[in-house]
Amino acid sequence: MKNKIAAGVFGIVLGGLGVHKFYLGRIKMGVLYLLFCWTGIPSIVGIIEGVLYLTMSDPEFNERYAG
């Protein structure tokens, strides 16, 4: 079971490095974020995704990212 608050905070703070993707088990996306971290684009996308995780309902988050 993944914690949506942890995923959201990882996305906002460390999203440029893909930490939130690694946390959610999306290893390939995490590596992609790492490869392009020098562009700054993953940082912007990570902030947006972090906010989306935090505003998502618990059942929706669990359905999408659990397991």
N, C-alpha and C positions, 0 to 999 in steps of 0.2 A: 504494500500500500504506500503510495507516494503522498507526500504532504504538499498541498497546493501553495501554502504560504512559503515553504522553503523553495519550491520551484519558482514562485514569483519573485522572491528576493534574489535568488541566483540569477534570474533573467535580467532584473534591473541592475544589479551590482556587477555581475560577472558575465553578462550576456554576450559581450564581445568575444569572449573566449569559448563560448558554447557550453559553459558549465551546467546550465539548466537543461540542455539537451542530453548531456551525459547522465545527469541525475534522473531524467525521465526514461532512460534506457534507449535513447535514439543516438546510438554511437556514431553512425555515418553522418548524421546532421551535425553532431558535435565536432567531428573532424573537419567537416566543411567550414564550420564557423571558425575553427582554429586556423585553417589555411588562408582565410580571407580576413582575419582580424586586423591586419595592417591597413585595410581600406576604411575601416570605421563603420561600414555598412552593418556588420553583425551587431555592433553595439546599439545602433538605432533599432534594429529589428528585435534585439534582445529586450530592450526597454519596453517596446510595444507588446511583445509576448508576455513579459513579466506582469504588466498591467492586466492583460487579458486573463492570465492565470488567476490573479487575485480577484478579479471581478466575476469569474465563472462560478456557478453554483457548485457545491460539493458533489452532488450526484453526477452532474455533467462532467466535472473534472475526473472523478473516479471511473466513469464509464469510458472516457477517452484515454486516460493514462494509467489506469490500474493494471497491474499484471505485467 
